[in-house]
Amino acid sequence: MFGNSFGQNNGNGNGMGKAGGFGNQHWKAQYQDAKSEKEAYWQLKNHQGSQPRQQPMSPKEKSRYPIFSDVQELQDELQSLYASGSAFTEQKTIDITESEYRMLPFKIFRIVGKGLMFIFLFFLITFGFFVLTGVLQSENAFVYPISLIMFFCSLFFYAYVVYSMRQFVIPSEKQPKTKQFYAQVKAGWRFVEFILVMVSIGLIVAEYTFDKWANILSPLFSQIQKLSKNYVQLTPQIIENSLFHTAGVSIILVVTYFLFVYWANKRFTKMQHQNVYALQAQYDRAEATKNVLDGEI
């Protein structure tokens, strides 16, 4: 019986009974599942490797502003220094790196260059409008509002952003982070304001002394009339009138600009004091909480 039983258990020729066959099928199914998962993993890996790799966006990266992004991004950097929480400590902040701080003069140089470009383009366009109205013998009153709008939409916006940075300057900080940052930006913008005043003075002097150097332009006027077959009647009188009106526009704009600067400086100085008081109170509360936890109070 024992031999028959043994023979029946090995009748399949596998050396094992039905239980052994079931075990082989079970482990074979698990092996096939693992193999399928492994193949699926490598297929996904190869598919990802064939696609262009996308770099994750850094937290510091952000979309640029549609207009005048250079000066507005500088304001964002100063505001991040103000809000970093390290203003009253001697620790360095990572809101602006050393390399970014070294690049600050180049960013300011770019803003200064744009400011100078706005000034010279503005006065050239204004002077050209007055010359055109003189040649066409038309009314030139519309040039004044156009000039003001051009000036307000360019240089005034830059000045507003620069002076609004003052609200994020902390005078009592242990490391002069915000003060140094704002001092460099303001020094660059002071140069733009200096050029604005000098160009206005130059226009006034040129108009006042026009009779002394007008003869230099006489050959140029004659050549223009010949080339245009006397269609363009450009005379010294037209140039003098254009200089007079351009100088008048420059006086109005300089006076308006510095009144605007006075208002902006006063407004943002008040906001600076409010921000400093709030930041100081927040720091004092944090310091008191730390002392309580350390058992000093």
Secondary structure by P-SEA (a helix, b strand, c coil): caaaaaaaaacccccccaaaaaaaaaaaaaaaaaaaaaaaaaaaaaaaaacccccccccccccccccaaaaaaaaaaaaaaaaccccccccccccccaaaaaaaaaaaaaaaaaaaaaaaaaaaaaaaaaaaaaaacccccaaaaaaaaaaaacaaaaaaaaaacccccccccccaaaaaaaaaaaaaaaaaaaaaaaaaaaaaaaaaacccccccaaaaaaaaaaaacccccccaaaaaaaaaaaaaaaaaaaaaaaaaaaaaaaaaaaaaaaaaaaaaaaaaaaaaaaaaaaccc
